[in-house]
């Protein structure tokens, strides 16, 4: 999507509906020129021999910056707040921050032959407040996203790779590839149906983590503030022996601040 303002005070309900659909479609674009602050709640179970479980909220602000008339810089941050129980055997309860992932995408304001794309660096920051909530490693690597929006459809993929370069020498190194192909359909009434996988391959242990997510979202206004409500389920098609298993759940609330 371009950086042009699409959110305005329309007087007719038909125009307002069209605007809501376009705004909802922007949320399907990870690098849209739109400030958004999602609070994404997740639940997964089946960890390890004691069937541990984990509840966590990902705070994921997305903030675009205009570099010049041709380019934007989009900042995407993921800060997890987690509560978990018996994640590593009988390891008890932990609550606090996890490690932060910071991505920066340089993206042209105008699509290239109809394709929206962005590339840049990704950083892993050891912000975890407990050693079972994070890896205690600093990491960095490349990230990129490519997508196409046509009519109500959005199809694309986001990927990154992170290598650790500093941190606790007694903790395992980070050498991981993240792949997120996605497809979504947005209706004229701003309902969005989405399917994706947020897969990670750990090159150190040669293990895949493959959750398949299906979500339904609705864009609404509360006192003129646009927000998106989302609910969904996921199935772990593949995970390490000590990882999550079976089905999980997702609930999200996203605040939008159109230009």
N, C-alpha and C positions, 0 to 999 in steps of 0.2 A: 504494500500500500504506500501511496505517496504521503508526504508530510503535510498536505493541505488540510486545513480544518474542515471536519465533516459534521461536527456537532453544533447545531444552531437551534434557535427557538422557532420551530415551525408552527404555523397556526392551524394547519389542517391535520387531522388524525392520520390520513394516508401518508403524508410527508413525514410525520413523526415516526410512523411505523417503519418506513424505509430507512430513516436515520438510525433507528434502533438496530435494524438488521446489519447495517454497515458497521456500526460500533461493535456489535457482537462479533462480526467477522474479523475485526481488528484484533480481538482477543485471541483468535485462532492463529494469529501471526506473531511469533515470538519476538520479532524485531520491528513491530509497528511503531510509528511515531505517536505514541500514546503513553502517558504516565498511568501505570496501574500498580496496585498494591494488593496482591493476593495473599490470603491466609488459608493455606491448604492443609486440612487435617487428614491424617492417614492412620489406618490400623492394619497391622500384620501380626500373624501368629505362627506357631509351629517352629520356633527357633530352638535348635539344639535338642539334646536328649530329654529335656524337661519341658518341652513345648512352651518355651518362653514367648512373651508377646511384647509388642511395642506400639505405643501411641506417640505420634509426633506431629507437630505443626510446622510446616515450612512457610516462613515469611519470605516472600519473593518479590520485592519491589523491582519494577522495570522503569527506567528513566531514560528517555532519549535526549540527546544534546545535538544541536545544529552546529556542525563544523564550518560549513560554507554552503553556497547555493546548490551544491551537488551531493554533499555527503552528510550523513548522520552518524553519531556514535551512540550506541544503545548499551546501557549498563543493565545487566541482569544479575541480581544477587539472590542467593538461596541461603537463608539462616535457619537451621532446624532447631526446634525446641522439643525435646523428647522426654518421655517417661517410658522406662522399659523394665521388664521383670524376667529374671533367669534367662537372659540372652545367651550367656556363655555357661551352660550348665547351671548349677545352683549358685548363681552370682548375685542374687538379691536384686534390690531395686536401685535404679539410678534415675535422676531427674536433672535436667539442665540443658545447656546449649551443646549442639554438635559442631562439627567442622563446617566452616563457611565456604561456599563455592562462589567465586566472583568471575563473571564473564563480561567481556567487552567486544561488541560487534561493530565493525566499520561497515556501513551499508549505504549504497547509493539511494538517493531520495526517489529516483524514478526506476521502476523495474527494467531489467535488461531483457529485451525480447519477451516481455511478459513474465519473466522470472524474478522473484524477490530473493535477494541473497545477502549474506553478511559473513564476514570472517574477522578473526581477532584472537586475542589470548584468553586463556582461562587460568585462574589461580585457585589453589587449595590453601586455605588458611586454618591453622590448628587452634580454633576457638573453643573446642570442647572443654567443658567444665569437669569432666570425669574421663578417666582413661578408657572406660568402656563405651563412651559416647563418641569417641573420635580416634584417629590414628596417630596423633601427635607428630604429624609430618607436614612440612611445607611442600607444596607442589605447584607445577605450572605446565602449560602445554598449549596446543592450538585448539580452536573451536570454530565451527562454521554451521550455518543454517541455509537451507535453500527450500523454496516453496513456490507454489503457483495457486492463485485464487481466481476461479472462474465461476461466475454465477454464484450459487450458494455453497460451492465446494471449496475446500482448502486442502491441499495435498502437499506434503513436504517431509523434511527430515532435519533433525539437529544432531550434531555429533561433537564429541571432544575427546582428547586424550590427555591424561595427566600423568606426569612422572614426578616422584618426590625428589627433592634436591637437598633437603636439610631436615633436621628434627631429631627426635630421640633415636639413637642408633640401635636401641634394643627392640624397637618396634619394626614390623615388616615394612619393606619399601612399598611405595605406591607406583604401580605401572598398569593403568586401567583405561580401557576404551569404553566410552558411553555412546550409545546409539538410540535415537528416539525418532523413528518414523511415525508419521501421524496423518490422519485423515479426519475431516469433520464436515458436517453439513449444517448450515444455518438457515432457519426458516424465516419467512417475512415477519413473523411475530417474535423474532429474536430468541427462539429456542435453538440450541446448538447440541448436536449429537456427535460425539467424538470417540475415535478408537485409536489407541497408540500402544507402543511398548517402550518402556524406559530401561533398556537392557544395558548391562555392564559386563564386560569381559575382563577378568583379572588375569593378567599375563604372568604374575608371580605364581599363582596357585593353579592356573589353567582352568578356572571355573567361570561359568556363565550364571548371571542372575537375570531372569527374563520374566518380568511381570507384564501381563496383558491387561490394559485398562480400558473400560468402557464408561463414559460419563455422559450425563445429560445436564445442560446448563440453561439458565433463563436470565436474560437481561431485564432488570426492572429499575424503577426510580423510587427513591425514598426522599421526600422533600427536595426534589429536583436533583438529588445526587444519584447518578447512575451506578448501579452495582450489579454484579453477576453472582447468582447462586448456582452452585454445582453439587451434584451427588453422583456417585459411581461405585462400581465394584471392580475388583481386579482378581486375576487368577495367576498364580505363580507357575508358569509352564516349566521353568527350570530355576534351580537355586543351589548353592553349595550345601553340603551335608549339614552344616550348622546354621543354614539360612532359613528364611521364612518358607512356609508351605501352605498349600491350599488357597483359600480365598481371603482377600483383604477388602477394605472399604476406604472410600474417600469422600469427604465433604469439604467444600471450599466456599469462601466469600471473597470477592474481589471488588475493591473500590477503584473506580475509573475517574480519571481527571483529563478529559479531552481538552485539546488546545482550542 
